[in-house]
Amino acid sequence: MSEILSIPRTLRASFVAAGLLVSFALTAGCSKQAAPEPANEAAAEAKADEAKADEAKADEAKADEAKPEAPAVEAELGKTAPAFTLKDVDGNEHALESYRGKTVVLEWFNPECPFVKHAHGEGELKTMAKDVASDSLVWLSINSGAPGKQGHGAEATKAGMATFAMTNPVLLDETGEVGHRYGAEKTPHMFVIDGEGTLIYRGAIDNAPMGVVRDTGADMINYVAAALADLKEGRPVGTAESPAYGCSVKYAK
């Protein structure tokens, strides 16, 4: 202490001032380092947003992986038609196997589809199911519309049946399993199964979407009626497949 006091007053003042400056500089430096620069803040926020986006994508990918895959198409012309059991709008079960020995016509149905409305209102499906039904032929319509989709469910189906005066059973396939297994793509999409359970026709009801023949100058052909006539006469089906037309089947996936 005595040594410090022995230093001249002016020098002591200089040392004190210098010490204060150094202390201030250190304090300012610390303060400056403690506050992140705006650019650094923006970069940090960008990284955080990017991390959130990556996390969201990962969650979405996991959700997609968790969704069940649609059943593969099993129906093949000339092969045994895929078996199924479905309930109609009144809760009665219909198993395809129970109709073995009879011809079965399957019609994919959506009561709110414009093509279905035309076919059942003034087209080939207006009375056909009633006209061909017999002890040896069963006509089953199938609605594969999923919940929340156009024409889905028993109530909408019953309303359509009343509008079109349908008397044949209409089955509900809300999961779409049967529709996918048959490869049903449109409403209406038609399938004919012979008494041995073999698929002998699939495709459109006719060659005239909304009543207009596809090929100019060609005659209207009811493919299902022609297939049934060939089957009855014991002939090979002349046209075993045709491109289906209509609304897409309203599957869940």
URTA-V719588 format. One record per residue. SS is DSSP state (hx for helix, st for strand, lp for the rest). OMEGA is omega in radians with two decimals (NA if undefined). Layout:
# URTA-V719588
ss=(SS,SS)
omega=(OMEGA,OMEGA)
This chain:
# URTA-V719588
ss=(lp,hx,hx,hx,hx,lp,lp,lp,hx,hx,hx,hx,hx,hx,hx,hx,hx,hx,hx,hx,hx,hx,hx,hx,hx,hx,hx,hx,hx,hx,hx,hx,hx,hx,lp,lp,lp,hx,hx,hx,hx,hx,hx,hx,hx,hx,hx,hx,hx,hx,hx,hx,hx,hx,hx,hx,hx,hx,hx,hx,hx,hx,hx,hx,hx,hx,lp,lp,lp,lp,lp,lp,lp,lp,lp,lp,lp,lp,lp,st,lp,lp,lp,lp,st,st,st,st,lp,lp,lp,lp,st,st,st,hx,hx,hx,hx,lp,lp,lp,st,st,st,st,st,st,lp,lp,lp,lp,lp,hx,hx,hx,hx,hx,hx,hx,hx,lp,lp,lp,lp,lp,lp,hx,hx,hx,hx,hx,lp,st,lp,lp,st,st,st,st,st,st,st,lp,lp,lp,lp,lp,lp,lp,lp,lp,hx,hx,hx,hx,hx,hx,hx,hx,hx,hx,hx,hx,lp,lp,lp,lp,lp,st,st,st,lp,lp,lp,lp,hx,hx,hx,hx,hx,hx,lp,lp,lp,st,st,lp,lp,st,st,st,st,lp,lp,lp,lp,st,st,st,st,st,st,lp,lp,st,lp,lp,hx,hx,hx,lp,lp,lp,lp,lp,lp,lp,lp,lp,lp,st,hx,hx,hx,hx,hx,hx,hx,hx,hx,hx,lp,lp,lp,lp,lp,lp,lp,lp,st,lp,lp,lp,lp,lp,st,st,lp,lp,lp,lp,lp)
omega=(3.14,3.12,3.13,-3.11,-3.11,3.11,-3.13,-3.07,-3.09,3.12,3.12,3.12,3.13,3.12,3.14,-3.14,3.13,3.12,3.12,3.13,3.12,3.13,3.14,-3.13,3.13,3.14,3.13,3.13,3.11,-3.13,-3.11,3.14,-3.09,-3.09,-3.14,3.14,3.13,-3.13,3.12,3.10,-3.13,3.13,3.13,3.12,3.13,3.12,3.13,3.12,3.13,3.12,3.11,3.14,3.11,3.13,3.13,3.12,3.13,3.12,3.14,3.12,3.11,-3.14,3.11,3.13,-3.11,-3.12,3.13,3.11,3.09,3.13,3.12,3.09,-3.12,-3.04,3.09,3.09,-3.14,3.13,3.12,-3.13,3.14,3.12,3.07,2.99,-3.14,3.07,3.07,-3.06,3.11,3.10,3.12,-3.12,3.08,3.10,-3.13,-3.10,-3.11,3.14,3.11,-3.06,3.11,3.00,3.13,3.04,3.08,3.14,3.08,-2.83,2.99,-3.02,-3.10,3.11,-3.14,3.14,3.09,3.13,3.13,-3.09,-3.12,-3.11,-3.12,-3.10,-3.00,-3.11,-3.08,-3.13,-2.98,-3.12,3.11,-3.05,-3.05,-3.11,3.14,3.11,-3.10,-3.14,3.13,3.11,3.12,3.02,-3.10,3.07,3.14,3.13,-3.12,3.10,3.14,-3.12,-3.14,3.04,-3.07,2.88,-3.06,-3.07,3.12,-3.14,3.11,3.13,3.10,3.11,3.13,-3.13,-3.08,-3.14,3.14,3.11,3.12,3.13,3.02,-3.05,-3.12,-3.12,-2.98,3.12,-3.12,-3.07,-3.11,3.12,3.13,-3.11,3.09,-3.10,3.12,-3.07,-3.01,2.94,0.00,2.98,-2.95,3.09,3.09,-3.10,-3.10,-3.05,3.10,3.12,-3.11,3.09,-3.08,3.08,2.96,3.13,-3.08,3.04,-3.12,3.13,-3.05,3.09,-3.12,3.08,-3.12,-3.13,-3.06,-3.08,-3.13,3.11,-3.13,3.08,3.07,-3.14,3.00,-3.04,-3.12,3.11,3.13,3.13,3.13,3.11,3.11,-3.14,-3.12,-3.11,3.12,3.14,2.98,-3.13,-3.08,3.07,-3.07,-3.12,3.08,3.13,3.12,3.05,3.12,3.08,3.05,3.07,-3.02,3.13,3.09,-3.08,NA)
